[in-house]
């Protein structure tokens, strides 16, 4: 079939949304003729990839549209991003109409960004419309907002209020859902939200996947337990919760923490770690993806403390590297992490979260056979989230829509 894909972010060399977009279209390409609209800042990455892999170039038809940006305004008011993103989606719709007049698509697919707030406009075309994976219906736990600091508490508190209002009152989101032939949601919570809000059946396909790392051997512990944490240093990632947990561990001197990433909270978190007497921390800052994977591969445990995310790519990378995962029992993490590959931390109150993280890390620290059992379970769990498997599921949805 001929399929038009709105894939705002698409790069073979990046993680998060750009990597997600690329992996979906790459694994769908063998099934269909894909025409892909993406943002022009990813053009150089795609051109580089196709110059290195010329045999793959004919599988794809890319169209590039530049998005307007206002960096100063975004610093003052981060949600202003959506004003310019919406304009880009309108341009994508106008281009889509022109391309469809020539190509006559069988299906149109709004692929990313994942957030439900901006459904684009492809649903206005007289074509079967697929939307997803989409999500973002989560509400950051109110009781833990104070742990994010004043700025984080205000921002994510307002986000919660706006999110609850938008879920119920966004007419364009409702219109896109009603006019869709199929909805794909990123998590079970998102699935339930769509069903509750619009009585619309949908299919859960997590927005993240993993690259096969068959050559990776599970690392046996020698010396300190090496823990890896990776992500932007922003309030919602809540690295401070891990610091508090480590400070409450009886085995904290047997632990070495490797922190990947940086951001607005880096200085504050470094001061906090020093104040708590946590000296066994290696701050790697931003590193290239291959170096981040190497740091992870040399670790024994991966910890996720985020209070507001969908399902992070790094979670699947950790599992595929054979790393047990301790994560918040929240959002997409709750769907992916099982008792066979990790430990989930419920979010009832601040003290409980800290003590449960400390207890979970202590259990892994003092029982190497248990950690190795989880590590083997992690590699097996990663197999459930291969990009090829996701492409097969989407291909099945496409075929059911057009009755093939």
Phi, psi and omega per residue, in radians:
X1 nan 2.753 3.000
X2 -1.619 2.151 -3.063
X3 -2.197 2.243 3.032
X4 -1.681 2.161 -3.082
X5 -2.023 2.166 2.995
X6 -1.577 1.807 -3.070
X7 -2.186 1.423 -3.041
X8 -0.911 -0.798 -3.095
X9 -1.949 2.149 -3.037
X10 -2.714 1.917 3.118
X11 -2.602 2.321 3.096
X12 -1.267 -0.220 -3.004
X13 -1.958 0.127 -3.081
X14 -2.172 2.841 3.049
X15 -1.715 -2.759 3.109
X16 0.907 -2.504 -3.049
X17 -1.039 -0.780 3.138
X18 -1.075 -0.731 3.112
X19 -1.176 -0.683 3.098
X20 -1.064 -0.820 -3.139
X21 -1.040 -0.803 -3.128
X22 -1.104 -0.794 -3.095
X23 -1.129 -0.606 3.080
X24 -1.152 -0.861 -3.080
X25 -1.226 -0.587 3.133
X26 -1.099 -0.760 -3.096
X27 -1.432 -0.302 3.050
X28 -1.462 -0.407 -3.033
X29 -0.987 -0.657 3.127
X30 -1.133 -0.330 -3.086
X31 -1.580 -0.566 -2.961
X32 -2.519 2.905 3.009
X33 -1.530 1.940 -3.038
X34 -1.761 2.328 2.986
X35 -2.039 2.108 -2.902
X36 -2.135 2.135 3.043
X37 -1.680 2.192 -3.132
X38 -2.455 2.957 -3.097
X39 -1.355 2.498 -2.967
X40 -1.157 -0.340 -3.127
X41 -1.200 -0.234 3.110
X42 -1.664 -0.005 -3.078
X43 -1.084 -0.750 -3.098
X44 -1.135 -0.662 3.096
X45 -1.102 -0.771 -3.123
X46 -1.171 -0.709 3.108
X47 -1.118 -0.682 3.101
X48 -1.113 -0.766 -3.134
X49 -1.062 -0.788 -3.096
X50 -1.269 -0.442 3.032
X51 -1.227 -0.534 3.093
X52 -1.478 -0.383 -3.126
X53 -2.310 1.141 -3.017
X54 -1.063 -0.450 -3.122
X55 -1.198 -0.359 -3.115
X56 -1.545 -0.249 -2.987
X57 -1.040 -0.686 -3.068
X58 -1.221 -0.190 -3.139
X59 -1.352 -0.287 -2.990
X60 -2.180 2.589 3.007
X61 -2.197 1.831 -3.089
X62 -1.763 2.521 3.051
X63 -2.264 2.350 -3.016
X64 -2.032 2.352 3.077
X65 -2.273 2.309 -3.140
X66 -1.481 2.426 3.080
X67 -1.706 2.376 3.033
X68 -1.194 2.586 -3.130
X69 -2.373 2.601 3.054
X70 -2.459 1.544 -3.004
X71 -1.095 -0.683 -3.121
X72 -1.128 -0.798 3.131
X73 -1.085 -0.674 -3.118
X74 -1.166 -0.596 3.089
X75 -1.153 -0.659 -3.132
X76 -1.273 -0.765 -3.085
X77 -2.432 1.571 -3.061
X78 -0.886 -0.680 3.135
X79 -1.106 -0.173 3.081
X80 -1.073 -0.305 3.046
X81 -0.882 -0.716 -3.071
X82 -1.155 -0.470 3.109
X83 -1.082 -0.803 -3.103
X84 -1.350 -0.567 3.093
X85 -1.142 -0.686 3.112
X86 -1.112 -0.712 3.089
X87 -1.064 -0.695 3.113
X88 -1.093 -0.734 3.141
X89 -1.118 -0.612 3.070
X90 -1.134 -0.717 3.076
X91 -1.107 -0.688 3.114
X92 -1.096 -0.661 3.113
X93 -1.140 -0.766 3.121
X94 -1.094 -0.729 3.093
X95 -1.152 -0.701 -3.133
X96 -1.030 -0.716 3.122
X97 -1.078 -0.702 -3.139
X98 -1.185 -0.742 -3.126
X99 -1.189 -0.718 -3.114
X100 -1.105 -0.579 3.105
X101 -1.081 -0.424 3.139
X102 -1.684 -0.775 -2.980
X103 -1.623 -0.446 -3.136
X104 0.973 1.283 -3.038
X105 -1.227 2.608 3.069
X106 -1.475 -0.581 -3.086
X107 -2.542 2.558 2.961
X108 -2.085 2.476 -3.000
X109 -2.326 2.065 3.011
X110 -1.524 1.775 -2.976
X111 -1.595 -0.978 3.113
X112 -2.586 2.761 0.327
X113 -1.356 2.838 -2.995
X114 -1.264 -0.565 -3.041
X115 -0.984 2.354 -3.063
X116 -1.209 -0.333 -2.997
X117 -1.086 -0.489 -3.101
X118 -2.147 1.650 -3.104
X119 -1.465 0.045 -3.058
X120 1.222 -2.808 -3.086
X121 -2.335 0.151 -3.108
X122 -1.119 -0.380 3.123
X123 -1.129 -0.267 3.123
X124 -1.388 -0.263 3.067
X125 -1.260 2.623 3.141
X126 -1.456 1.081 -3.104
X127 -2.453 2.707 3.014
X128 -1.027 2.200 -3.016
X129 -1.933 2.176 3.072
X130 -1.947 2.342 3.141
X131 -2.224 2.110 3.026
X132 2.366 3.012 0.140
X133 -1.140 2.325 3.110
X134 -2.226 2.717 -3.119
X135 -3.024 -2.630 -3.129
X136 1.681 0.247 -3.120
X137 -1.397 -0.053 -3.049
X138 -1.158 2.598 3.020
X139 -1.950 2.163 3.108
X140 -1.073 2.296 -3.075
X141 -0.915 2.084 -3.069
X142 -1.002 -0.701 -3.021
X143 -1.194 -0.335 -3.124
X144 -1.788 0.026 3.123
X145 -0.995 -0.688 -3.141
X146 -1.074 -0.374 3.134
X147 -1.264 -0.193 -3.110
X148 -1.543 0.001 -3.055
X149 1.478 2.951 -3.064
X150 -1.043 -0.862 -3.122
X151 -1.077 -0.819 -3.136
X152 -1.122 -0.703 3.141
X153 -1.089 -0.799 -3.139
X154 -1.150 -0.818 -3.067
X155 -1.114 -0.863 -3.074
X156 -1.367 -0.392 2.979
X157 -1.162 -0.790 3.068
X158 -1.113 -0.675 3.117
X159 -1.057 -0.738 3.106
X160 -1.012 -0.821 -3.111
X161 -1.105 -0.825 3.131
X162 -1.105 -0.722 -3.122
X163 -1.070 -0.811 3.136
X164 -1.072 -0.711 3.129
X165 -1.165 -0.815 -3.084
X166 -1.117 -0.681 3.137
X167 -0.981 -0.651 -3.030
X168 -1.628 -0.376 -2.949
X169 -2.197 -0.035 -3.139
X170 -1.297 1.891 -3.067
X171 -1.177 -0.607 -3.096
X172 -1.264 -0.630 3.062
X173 -1.105 -0.794 3.119
X174 -1.045 -0.727 -3.138
X175 -1.132 -0.724 3.134
X176 -1.127 -0.715 3.116
X177 -1.117 -0.808 -3.120
X178 -1.092 -0.592 -3.076
X179 -1.620 0.153 -3.127
X180 -1.543 2.490 3.015
X181 -1.449 -0.451 3.105
X182 -2.728 2.426 3.055
X183 -2.001 2.329 3.054
X184 -2.015 2.198 -3.141
X185 -1.917 2.714 -3.012
X186 -1.472 -0.520 -3.093
X187 -2.426 2.925 3.092
X188 -1.098 -0.663 3.103
X189 -1.086 -0.721 3.098
X190 -1.138 -0.718 3.091
X191 -0.983 -0.841 -3.104
X192 -1.159 -0.619 3.132
X193 -1.135 -0.781 3.130
X194 -1.109 -0.701 3.131
X195 -1.157 -0.708 -3.112
X196 -1.266 -0.752 -3.046
X197 -1.322 -0.681 -3.010
X198 -2.211 0.074 -3.127
X199 0.912 0.750 -3.072
X200 -1.984 2.066 3.058
X201 -1.124 2.552 -3.111
X202 -2.681 2.892 -3.095
X203 -1.978 2.315 3.114
X204 -1.512 2.071 2.995
X205 -2.350 1.839 -3.134
X206 -0.928 2.513 -3.043
X207 -1.347 -0.125 -3.116
X208 -2.000 2.727 3.104
X209 -2.552 -2.987 -3.104
X210 -2.369 2.691 3.018
X211 -1.603 2.363 -3.093
X212 -1.047 2.219 3.141
X213 -2.177 1.034 -3.041
X214 -1.074 -0.527 -3.075
X215 -1.337 -0.116 -3.086
X216 -1.392 2.183 3.052
X217 -1.704 2.537 3.121
X218 -1.192 2.249 -3.085
X219 -1.397 2.207 3.059
X220 -1.504 2.511 -3.061
X221 -1.332 2.300 2.982
X222 -2.361 1.976 -3.090
X223 1.554 -2.459 -3.066
X224 -1.164 2.623 3.019
X225 -1.323 2.032 -3.117
X226 -1.618 2.035 3.126
X227 -1.815 2.427 3.082
X228 -2.027 2.388 3.024
X229 -2.269 2.378 -3.075
X230 -2.474 2.387 3.078
X231 2.760 3.055 3.022
X232 -1.115 2.505 3.086
X233 -1.586 1.361 -3.139
X234 -2.291 2.800 -2.999
X235 -0.907 -0.747 -3.020
X236 -1.206 -0.298 3.123
X237 -1.361 -0.383 2.898
X238 0.952 0.756 3.044
X239 -1.035 -0.482 3.127
X240 -0.998 -0.528 3.108
X241 -1.125 -0.664 3.108
X242 -1.173 -0.702 3.104
X243 -1.048 -0.795 3.134
X244 -1.097 -0.660 3.122
X245 -1.146 -0.790 3.139
X246 -1.082 -0.653 3.137
X247 -1.148 -0.398 -3.136
X248 -1.725 0.151 -3.138
X249 -1.584 2.374 3.045
X250 -1.237 -0.312 -3.094
X251 -1.871 0.427 -2.996
X252 -1.095 -0.461 3.122
X253 -1.336 -0.170 3.103
X254 -1.663 0.106 -3.063
X255 -2.032 2.451 3.038
X256 -2.184 2.119 -3.063
X257 -1.781 2.243 3.077
X258 -1.910 2.079 -3.085
X259 -1.914 2.104 3.108
X260 -1.841 2.404 3.093
X261 1.902 3.058 3.067
X262 -2.831 3.088 -3.120
X263 2.846 -2.845 -3.019
X264 -1.120 -0.384 -3.110
X265 -1.687 0.009 -3.035
X266 -0.986 -0.911 -3.102
X267 -1.064 -0.759 -3.123
X268 -1.118 -0.728 -3.119
X269 -1.222 -0.612 3.084
X270 -1.127 -0.727 3.096
X271 -1.107 -0.699 -3.139
X272 -1.117 -0.779 3.140
X273 -1.057 -0.722 3.124
X274 -1.144 -0.738 3.137
X275 -1.093 -0.600 -3.127
X276 -1.464 -0.048 3.117
X277 1.335 0.451 3.134
X278 -1.571 1.752 -3.048
X279 -1.712 -0.317 -3.092
X280 -1.580 1.001 3.132
X281 -2.167 2.272 3.050
X282 -1.920 2.059 -3.118
X283 -1.675 1.911 -3.066
X284 -1.555 -0.326 -3.062
X285 1.176 -2.792 3.096
X286 -1.365 2.306 3.091
X287 -2.323 2.804 3.076
X288 -1.120 2.742 -3.036
X289 -1.012 -0.733 -3.119
X290 -1.096 -0.610 3.113
X291 -1.287 -0.626 3.077
X292 -1.099 -0.745 3.118
X293 -1.134 -0.620 3.113
X294 -1.141 -0.746 3.107
X295 -1.090 -0.744 3.115
X296 -1.105 -0.751 -3.096
X297 -1.121 -0.452 3.136
X298 -1.591 0.163 3.132
X299 -1.808 2.966 -3.139
X300 -1.928 -0.299 -3.024
X301 -2.693 2.502 3.089
X302 -2.054 2.375 -3.112
X303 -2.148 2.347 3.089
X304 -2.113 2.167 -3.108
X305 -1.985 0.093 -3.004
X306 -1.049 2.445 3.107
X307 -1.836 -0.080 -3.116
X308 -2.703 1.620 3.121
X309 -2.684 2.961 2.984
X310 -1.568 -1.757 3.025
X311 -2.319 1.977 -3.014
X312 -1.327 2.527 3.087
X313 -1.017 -0.664 -3.061
X314 -1.120 -0.450 3.079
X315 -1.094 -0.818 3.136
X316 -1.175 -0.630 3.092
X317 -1.094 -0.738 3.132
X318 -1.088 -0.802 3.138
X319 -1.087 -0.753 -3.106
X320 -1.178 -0.360 3.071
X321 -1.545 0.038 3.128
X322 1.369 0.528 3.116
X323 -1.726 2.119 2.966
X324 -1.042 2.620 -3.070
X325 -2.170 2.269 2.936
X326 -1.868 2.093 -3.021
X327 -2.471 2.815 3.038
X328 -1.143 2.425 3.132
X329 -1.438 1.258 -2.915
X330 -2.735 2.542 3.017
X331 0.996 -2.515 -3.085
X332 -1.175 -0.434 3.125
X333 -1.061 -0.655 -3.128
X334 -1.103 -0.538 -3.135
X335 -1.355 -0.593 -2.999
X336 -1.558 -0.807 -3.080
X337 -1.333 2.240 3.095
X338 -2.113 3.024 3.116
X339 -1.182 -0.251 3.112
X340 -1.423 -0.340 -3.048
X341 -2.230 -0.048 -3.106
X342 -3.114 -2.915 -3.130
X343 -2.296 2.311 3.139
X344 -1.832 2.420 -3.103
X345 -1.860 2.039 3.089
X346 -1.163 2.749 -3.066
X347 -2.083 1.414 -3.136
X348 -1.732 -0.798 3.102
X349 -2.789 2.931 -3.031
X350 -1.007 -0.929 -3.088
X351 -1.063 -0.750 -3.135
X352 -1.086 -0.722 -3.140
X353 -1.087 -0.802 -3.140
X354 -1.052 -0.866 -3.077
X355 -1.180 -0.609 3.123
X356 -1.243 -0.663 3.034
X357 -1.077 -0.797 -3.137
X358 -1.057 -0.748 -3.134
X359 -1.141 -0.744 -3.124
X360 -1.140 -0.771 3.126
X361 -1.134 -0.702 3.118
X362 -1.073 -0.709 -3.139
X363 -1.087 -0.766 3.116
X364 -1.182 -0.648 -3.082
X365 -1.139 -0.700 -3.028
X366 -1.667 -0.057 -3.108
X367 -2.298 1.557 -3.084
X368 -1.169 -0.595 3.118
X369 -1.133 -0.660 3.073
X370 -1.127 -0.751 3.128
X371 -1.089 -0.735 3.132
X372 -1.167 -0.605 3.072
X373 -1.087 -0.775 3.097
X374 -1.163 -0.628 -3.135
X375 -1.100 -0.754 3.079
X376 -1.141 -0.656 3.092
X377 -1.157 -0.553 3.131
X378 -1.113 -0.803 -3.131
X379 -1.107 -0.673 3.114
X380 -1.179 -0.693 -3.122
X381 -1.135 -0.622 -3.136
X382 -1.046 -0.535 -3.130
X383 -1.070 -0.403 -3.135
X384 -1.316 -0.111 -3.023
X385 -2.221 0.587 3.124
X386 -1.245 2.593 3.106
X387 -1.093 -0.632 -3.132
X388 -1.091 -0.694 3.113
X389 -1.134 -0.667 3.105
X390 -1.131 -0.743 3.138
X391 -1.074 -0.679 3.116
X392 -1.122 -0.667 3.124
X393 -1.164 -0.735 3.131
X394 -1.189 -0.697 3.100
X395 -1.045 -0.679 3.099
X396 -1.103 -0.713 3.103
X397 -1.103 -0.802 3.106
X398 -0.955 -0.842 -3.049
X399 -1.196 -0.597 3.096
X400 -1.175 -0.605 -3.125
X401 -1.114 -0.755 -3.075
X402 -1.737 0.168 3.059
X403 1.023 0.785 3.051
X404 -1.706 nan nan
